[in-house]
Amino acid sequence: MPLSRLLRLAILALSLAPAASSAGEPTPVKPSGPPTWYAQALTRGEAGLNVTHFWSKGAMMRSETVVAGHKIVTIVRGDRYFAYDGLTGEGLSIRREPAVASADRPDQRPFAREYDTLIGQGAELVREETLLGRKAGIYRVTDDHGRRELWVTQDALRMPLRVEIFDRDTGAQRTTDYVNWQSDLAIPDAFFTPDPHVTLKEMDYTEYLRRSSEEGSVGPVPVLYLSLLYKKKG
């Protein structure tokens, strides 16, 4: 067989090889159970840049963020709110306000729900733009506390892409970008369980509120995402 014909056959075989192998690859299977989500939040402000990782499975949530070199882990699951320092192994286990825990919905992600919050505060759609490659609606609310603006996807998921907050009293401004959104991850329930080696001080949300009003800081770690712990009055 002529050499030129052999070369043409070899090139044809190579061009068909990737298609043949990819056709045999299994189609990814969507994990069963409640919806799962992951996102990164990049927050910039006077304190510099902070990166937070969020995961959720149904109403369960886990976040990890580094504060002054300490990894702060927050886990919300059922009637418990856990917050602990991954470096020192110390933290808190707080019983959530029953009304807040009973309002959990397995079909809604528990984090990045700024759209619901701002709409409840009277935010209105002011314009539409493309941000981070997605079409977004920009919602704004201005009041005595300052100004909040939200870039959010214009679909049923209402995924926030950017949040800008201006505090009127201090003049401080903070911007948070949500990036690397992922869904349909296979996340085991055990991922939403505190490390068995950490030491957790237990208390009720009422004790936490009383002590925080009297002492300011309570326990060895900051307690974040307070709306998942208790419902603010007024």
KACORCOR-V337501 format. One record per residue. RES is the residue in three letters. SS is DSSP state (~ for helix, > for strand, _ for the rest). BURIAL is I if it has 9 or more other ideal C-beta (glycine too) atoms within 8 Angstrom, else O. D_FIRST is the distance of its C-alpha to the first C-alpha in whole Angstrom. Layout:
res->[RES/RES]
ss->[SS/SS]
burial->[BURIAL/BURIAL]
d_first->[D_FIRST/D_FIRST]
//
This chain:
res->[MET/PRO/LEU/SER/ARG/LEU/LEU/ARG/LEU/ALA/ILE/LEU/ALA/LEU/SER/LEU/ALA/PRO/ALA/ALA/SER/SER/ALA/GLY/GLU/PRO/THR/PRO/VAL/LYS/PRO/SER/GLY/PRO/PRO/THR/TRP/TYR/ALA/GLN/ALA/LEU/THR/ARG/GLY/GLU/ALA/GLY/LEU/ASN/VAL/THR/HIS/PHE/TRP/SER/LYS/GLY/ALA/MET/MET/ARG/SER/GLU/THR/VAL/VAL/ALA/GLY/HIS/LYS/ILE/VAL/THR/ILE/VAL/ARG/GLY/ASP/ARG/TYR/PHE/ALA/TYR/ASP/GLY/LEU/THR/GLY/GLU/GLY/LEU/SER/ILE/ARG/ARG/GLU/PRO/ALA/VAL/ALA/SER/ALA/ASP/ARG/PRO/ASP/GLN/ARG/PRO/PHE/ALA/ARG/GLU/TYR/ASP/THR/LEU/ILE/GLY/GLN/GLY/ALA/GLU/LEU/VAL/ARG/GLU/GLU/THR/LEU/LEU/GLY/ARG/LYS/ALA/GLY/ILE/TYR/ARG/VAL/THR/ASP/ASP/HIS/GLY/ARG/ARG/GLU/LEU/TRP/VAL/THR/GLN/ASP/ALA/LEU/ARG/MET/PRO/LEU/ARG/VAL/GLU/ILE/PHE/ASP/ARG/ASP/THR/GLY/ALA/GLN/ARG/THR/THR/ASP/TYR/VAL/ASN/TRP/GLN/SER/ASP/LEU/ALA/ILE/PRO/ASP/ALA/PHE/PHE/THR/PRO/ASP/PRO/HIS/VAL/THR/LEU/LYS/GLU/MET/ASP/TYR/THR/GLU/TYR/LEU/ARG/ARG/SER/SER/GLU/GLU/GLY/SER/VAL/GLY/PRO/VAL/PRO/VAL/LEU/TYR/LEU/SER/LEU/LEU/TYR/LYS/LYS/LYS/GLY]
ss->[_/_/~/~/~/~/~/~/~/~/~/~/~/~/~/~/~/~/~/~/~/~/~/_/_/_/_/_/_/_/_/_/_/_/_/>/>/>/>/>/>/>/>/>/>/_/_/>/>/>/>/>/>/>/>/>/>/_/_/>/>/>/>/>/>/>/>/_/_/>/>/>/>/>/>/>/>/_/_/>/>/>/>/>/>/_/_/_/_/>/>/>/>/>/>/_/_/~/~/~/~/~/_/_/_/_/_/_/_/_/_/_/_/~/~/~/~/~/~/~/_/_/_/>/>/>/>/>/>/>/>/_/_/>/>/>/>/>/>/>/>/>/>/_/_/>/>/>/>/>/>/>/>/_/_/_/_/_/_/>/>/>/>/>/>/>/>/_/_/_/_/_/>/>/>/>/>/>/>/>/>/>/>/_/_/_/_/_/~/~/~/~/_/_/_/_/_/_/>/>/>/>/>/>/~/~/~/~/~/~/~/~/~/~/~/_/_/_/_/_/_/_/_/_/_/~/~/~/_/_/_/_/_/_]
burial->[O/O/O/O/O/I/O/O/O/O/O/O/O/O/O/O/O/O/O/O/O/O/O/O/O/O/O/O/O/O/I/O/O/O/I/I/I/I/I/I/I/I/I/O/I/O/O/O/O/I/I/I/I/I/I/I/I/I/I/I/I/I/I/I/I/I/O/O/O/I/I/I/I/I/I/I/I/O/O/I/I/I/I/I/I/I/O/O/I/I/I/I/I/I/I/I/I/O/O/I/I/O/O/O/O/O/O/O/I/I/I/I/I/I/I/O/I/I/I/O/I/O/I/O/O/O/O/O/O/O/I/O/O/O/O/I/I/I/I/I/I/O/O/O/O/I/I/I/I/I/I/I/I/O/O/O/O/I/I/I/I/I/I/I/I/I/I/I/O/O/O/O/I/I/I/I/I/I/O/O/I/O/O/O/I/O/I/O/O/O/I/I/O/I/O/O/O/I/O/I/I/O/I/O/I/O/O/I/I/O/I/I/O/O/O/O/O/I/I/O/I/O/I/I/I/O/O/I/I/I/O/O/O/O]
d_first->[0/4/6/9/7/7/10/12/11/13/16/16/17/19/21/21/23/26/27/26/28/31/31/32/35/38/41/44/47/50/52/55/59/61/59/58/58/57/58/59/62/62/66/67/71/74/73/69/66/66/63/63/61/62/60/62/61/64/67/66/66/65/65/64/66/67/70/71/69/70/67/69/68/69/69/70/70/73/76/75/75/73/73/73/72/68/70/73/73/76/76/78/77/79/80/79/82/81/81/78/76/77/76/72/69/66/64/65/64/67/66/66/68/69/69/72/74/74/75/77/79/79/76/74/71/71/68/64/62/58/58/55/53/55/58/61/65/67/70/74/77/80/83/86/83/81/77/74/71/68/65/63/61/62/61/62/61/63/61/63/61/64/68/70/74/77/80/83/85/83/81/78/74/72/68/66/62/60/57/54/55/53/54/53/53/53/56/58/62/63/62/65/67/69/68/70/71/73/76/77/81/82/84/84/83/87/88/85/86/90/89/87/89/92/89/87/84/83/82/79/76/76/76/74/73/77/76/74/78/80/81/83/86/87]
//
